[in-house]
Structure formats: C-alpha cells, structure tokens
C-alpha cells in the first residue's frame, strides 16, 4: 500500500514539474497558479481516460491458453 502511494505521488510530482517547466509558469503569480491547476486537472483527466481505454482493450483480449 505504501509503495503504491509513493509511486503515484512521484508520478504526480514529476507531472507537476513538467507542466511548470514546459509552460514557463512562475508559481508566485496568481494567474500562473490558476493556469497550472487548469493544466494539471486536464492532464489528470487525460491520464484517467487513457487508463480506461487501456483497461477496456485489455478486457477485450482473449486470455485463454491456446493448445
């Protein structure tokens, strides 16, 4: 449980750093903070939708052993 939480936290921090650096956001400015939260929520939404797509495709695969 602890390792999973740590892994997710590292992914989120890494994503936040990429969003800040790729968009040249100075986080001390209120406008940039709002833009950061919008960009990060869009990123998390995209991650969630991609996870749903991957899971849906994995469920459709034939997982029975072939002889």
N, C-alpha and C positions, 0 to 999 in steps of 0.2 A: 504494500500500500504506500509506504513512504517513498520507495524508489519511483513509483508511477507518478506520484505527486511532484517529486523533484524533477522528473523528466518533462512533465507538462509545464512546470514553472520555467525551466530552462528554455523550452521552445517559445513560450510567450515572451520572455525577456529578450531572447535573440530576435524575435519578430519585431518587438517594440524598437529595439536599437536599429534594425534595418529600416523601419518606417521613418524614424527620426533622421537617420543619415541620408536616406535616398531623397527625402523631401526637404532637406536643409531646414529643419524646424528648430528654432530656439525655444526651448520649453518654458522659458521665463515670460514669454509673451502670451497673454490670454487668447489671442486669436490663433496662435500656433497650437496651443493646448487643445482648443476646440477642434481644430483640423486634425490633430493627432488622434483624438478619441473617435472622430468620424472614420478616419482611415483604418484605425485598429479594429473598430467594430465591423467594417467592411471586410477586412482580412479574416477575422474570426468567422464571419458568416460564410465566406468563400471556403475556408477550411472545413467547416461543418458540411456544406453542400457537397464538397469533394469526397468527404468521408462517407456520406450517404450513397453517393454514386459508386464508389469502390465497393462498399458493403453490398449494395444491390447487385452488382456484377458478380461478386464472389458467391452470392447465394444462388445465382442462376447457373453456375458451373456444375458439371457432372462430377461429383466427388466419390462415386462408387468405384471400387477397384475393377480393373479390366483383366480378363483372363487370357 
